[in-house]
Each structure stands twice: as C-alpha cells, then as structure tokens.
Amino acid sequence: MHFRTIAGLVLIASAGALADTVTLVSSKDNTMYISGTTLASNAVGDSMFCGTTASGIGFIRRCLIEFDIAGNIPAGSTVTNVSLQLQMTKSISGSHDHTLHKVMASWGEGTSNGGNSGGGAVPTPGDATWLHRFFDTDLWTTPGGDFVAAASATTSVGGVGAYSWSDAGLTADVQDWVDNPSNNFGWVLIGDEAGSPTAKRWATREHATVAWRPTLVVDFDPPAVCYPDCDNSGALNIFDYICFGNAYAVQDPYADCDNSGTFNIFDYICFGNAYAAGCP
C-alpha cells in the first residue's frame, strides 16, 4: 500500500494489501457409519466413504472433513473464493450428487484405522461415529451429525477421479470461520442416501499419494494495513520515522510513498502527511 499526493495532500490514506491464496490440506477427516448395530469409525485410515453400500439402504456412510482456517488466514481478511478438491478412488455406482454441509458441532479423529475398507474399524476414544461426536462420551444431537440442512455446495460425482466444490456457500462458510474461528467444525460430505448401492471412496489426509489428499484453496484479501505504522507496532511514534528512514536508505519500495518510481524529499513529505493523518 502506498500514498499518493497532489499539492501535498494525502488522497489515499489507507488501502488493502494485495490479494493472496492459501492451499490447505485437511487438518482432520473421518467417516461416520451406519452398519447395522455396529459402531465404526476410520480416523487415520487412508480412505473415507460417502453414500450407501451394497449391504442395503440402512448401511450409510458420511464423510467429515475440517481445515485449519484461523491458523492460515489472517483475522480481518475478506474471503473471495473457495474450492474444495477431493480425489475419489473407488465407486460402486454411477453418477450421484454429493453435497457439502456446514457442521455445527465439534467432532473427533481418534486412532481407529479401517484403511480403505468400507466397513471401518472399532472406534477409539475421541472418534466421531454415527452416534458420537467424540466416542464414547459426547453424542451428536442428531445421529449422523449436526449440520446445516441446506447444502453449501453440490457436485455430481461419477467415475474415479478428482472432483471440486466451489459454490458461494463455501465462501460464506470460510468467511464465517475467519470472522468466528470458534464456529469452524468443517463440513460433512453426503452422497446419495436414497438408493443402494451408491457409495464412493475418497482419499484422506493420510493417503500415501500426497496429491490426492483433501485440499482447500482459499483466495482472500488480507486486512487493510496502516501505512505510516512502518514497524507494525500498532502505535505511531518516532520509531516509525526511523523505520521509514531505514527503508529509504536502502530504497525499499515501501519508502516510495508517492509511487513516483524515485526516492526524494517528496517521499518524506508524503510519509509525514500519512503520519499526520494517523491510522483508522
């Protein structure tokens, strides 16, 4: 961000930083299973499952997935676009819509390991199951997960390959998680549960093929910065002038305050005007 001056007046007192993009791998993922009377989970397996299996319509799988938003996108940022990318590795059915829904309660990833088996494994402490947010102490309010009924994004999934979800609803979800980190419980991916079989197998963050791991690409505009706060201390004082002088001495682009392409006394005047205007 720079300041432009005409006749010594500051015309632009503050501006946002350049747009940025971050690519995240899921911080946790798991599968919730209806498998008769058996509880199952798959916390650290290399696969997660969505849809119904050949065993019958009562055998449903749902994928849980979460990303560390607050740890990678600065607070105050404006999210402009989001794309979730998943790799489907096996299918027992044709094309079906898969919907992403914003999860409304925390859930766990224990140490259960069902590998790439559709049946999962015996849940371990802290695992999410069809009944539990955290096995075997905290239950979902509604079995199968607590989530927003309206889908944030929908994609039709057919044969083996890479798929992406990139609707406005995902952008709204991630913006909420930037603004309110305590709301971030990720998404649940739901396949076609109206028929059988419809199940799809997806690579998790533990998959040996790194490129297949769940990925979230987020475009965002970082929060606006205060130009005269050269040392980023949060306060304007003599140290900002010293900081500016040091930048000027090495011809750092920051010190070209008036965007003239040259370094001269007018940059000092520009900086002084910006300093006098203060920060929002």
N, C-alpha and C positions, 0 to 999 in steps of 0.2 A: 504494500500500500504506500502511495506517495501523496504529497500535497502539491497542488498547482496554485500559482499565484498570478494575479494580474494587478498591477499597481500596488503590490504589497499586500493584497487581500487574500486570505485563505478562502478558496472556492470549495474545496472538498476537504472536510475536516476529518472524515473517517470513512473507511471502506473495508469490505470484507476481504479475507485472504483468498488466494486462488483456490479453485475447486480441487478436490482431492478424491482419490479412490483407494479403498482398502479391500483386500481379499482375505476372508477369514475361513478357516476350517472349523467345523463344528467343535464346540467345547465338550459336548456330551450328546449321546444318542442312545436310543433303546427301543425295544419292541414290547408292546402290550399284547397279550394273547388271551383269547377265549379258546380253551382246549378242553372241553368237557368240564369236569370238576377239578382239573389240574391247574395250579398256578404256574406260570412260566415267565421268564424274562430272558434278555440277551444283552447284558450291559456291555461286555467287552468283546463280543463276537464280531466277525468281520462283515456281518450282514444284518439288515433289519427288513421287516416284512410288512406289507400292507395288502388288505383285501381278504378274501375268504379262500380256504384251502379245499382240496378235493374231498376232505372228510365230511363236508356238509356245511350248510349255511350257518350253523351255530359255532363254527370254528373261524373266528375273525382275528385279524392281526392289524395293529395300528402302529405307525412309526412316530416316535418322539425325537425331536431334534432342537438343539439350542446353540446359540453362538454368543461369544463374549463381546457384546456391543460396547458397554461402558469402558472396557479396558482398551479399546482400539479406536474409538471415535470421540473426539473432544466434546465435552459438555457445551451446549450452546450451538452446536453445528446444525445446519439445515440439510436434511437428507433429501436428495433429488431423484435417486433411482436405486432400486434394489433388484438383484437377480439371484435366486437360489438355484444351484446346479447340483443335480444328483445323477449317479450312474446306476442304471438298472442292469442287473447281472443275470437274471433268470425270470422267465414268465411261464405261467401255465394257462394263459388265457390270451384273448385278443385285446383290442384297444378299450381302455376304460378311463374315465375322468379320475384324476387324483386331486383332491382338494387340500389346501393348507389352511389350518385354523389356528388362531392365536390361543395359546394355552393360558389359563387364568390362575394356575396354582403351581407351586414348585414341585419338582419331581426328582427322582434319583437315578443314578447309574452306579450300581454296586459292582460286584465282581463276577456275576454269572456269565457263563460263556457257552452259548449254543452254537458257536461257529457259524456255518452257513446253512444250518438245519432249520427248516421251517417250524419245528416243534419247540425251539428254545431250550432253556435249561431251568433247573430248580432255582428259584430266586434266592439271592443272598441279601444280608442286611443292607438296607438303603436302596434296593432296586425298585424301579417302577414296575408294577404289574397291572393287570386289568382292574384290580380292586384297590391297589395301593399306590399312593404317591411315593412312599418310602416303606418298603417291606421291613418288618411287618408291624409297623407302629402307626403310620398315618395313611388314612384312606382318602381316595377321591370322594368328593361329594356325590358324583355320578360315576358308576363303574364305566370304565373305558375312557376316563379323562374328563377334566373340567376345561372346557374350551368355548370360544365364541361360536355360536351356531352358524353365522354367516361366514362363508369362505373368504379368506384374504386373497387367494389366487387359485386358479384351476388350470390344469394342463392335462391333455389327453395322452395316455401312456400306452404304447403298443409293444413293439419288439424290443429286444435287448439294445441298450444304447444310452446316450446321455440325454437328459431332459432338464428343462429350466422352467422356473416360475418367475414372472416379473410384472405382476399387476400393481396397480396403485395401492391396493390394500396392503401389500408387503411394505411399500414405502412408508405408509402410515404407521404400521406396526413398529418398524425400526425407529421412526422418528419418536414414537412414544417411549421406546426403550432408551433413546438418547436423553430425552427430557426427564424420564422417570425410570432410572435403572432398576428400581425395586420391582417394576412390573414385568421384567424380562424373564419369561418362563418358556420362551421358544414357541415352536409350532408342533401340531400333530398333523401328520400326513395320513389322509384317509382315502382308501381305494374304493372300488365298487363293492358295497356290502349287501347289495340286493339280490345277488345270484351266487352261484358256485359252479366251478372254481374261478376266482378272479385274481388270485394272489400274484404279487410281484416281489422280487428280491432286490434289495438295494445295498450298495456298498456303504459301510460306515467309516468313521474316522480311524478305525483300527485296520482297515483294509490294506493289504500289502502293496497294492498299486496306488501310489500316492495321488496320482491324477484323478482317481475315481472317488476320493474322499469327499464328503459333503462340503460344498463351498458356497459362501455367501459373498457376493460382490456388491459393495455399497459405494455409490457416488454421493459426495456431500460437499457442502460449502462450510469450511471451518468458521468459527465465530469471528466477528469483526475484532480487529486489534486496534490499540491506541498507538498511533504512530509516534508521538513525542515521548512515550514511555520506552525509551531506547533500551533500557536494561531489563525491561519486563518485571519491574519490582512491584507494580501496582500503584506506585506513587510517583509524582513528578517532582524532581529536585535537581540539585546541581550535578548529581551523578549522571543524569540523562544528557546534560550538556557535554560532560566528559566522554560519555559513551558515543555521542554523535561526533565529537571531535576525533575520537579514535577511528571511527568508521570513515570519516572524511579523509583522514591521513592516509589510509590505505585504499582510498577510492572505492569503498564498498558501495554497491548500488543503492543501499539504504540511504546513504548520505546525499544522493542526487535528489534532494527533496522536491525540486521544481520540475523534475523529469526533463531537463534540458539536454541531457547527454554529456554535460560538462560539469566540473566541480569548481564553484567560485563563491564569492561572497553572497550571491543571491540564495544559495542553499542554506547559509546560516540565517539569512533573513526569513526564509521560508520556515525553517525549523523554529525560529523564535516566535513567529506568528502561530504556528501549530501549538507550541508550548503554552502561549498565552491563552489560546482557545480552550486548552485543557482537554480532558477525556470525558466521554459520555458517562 
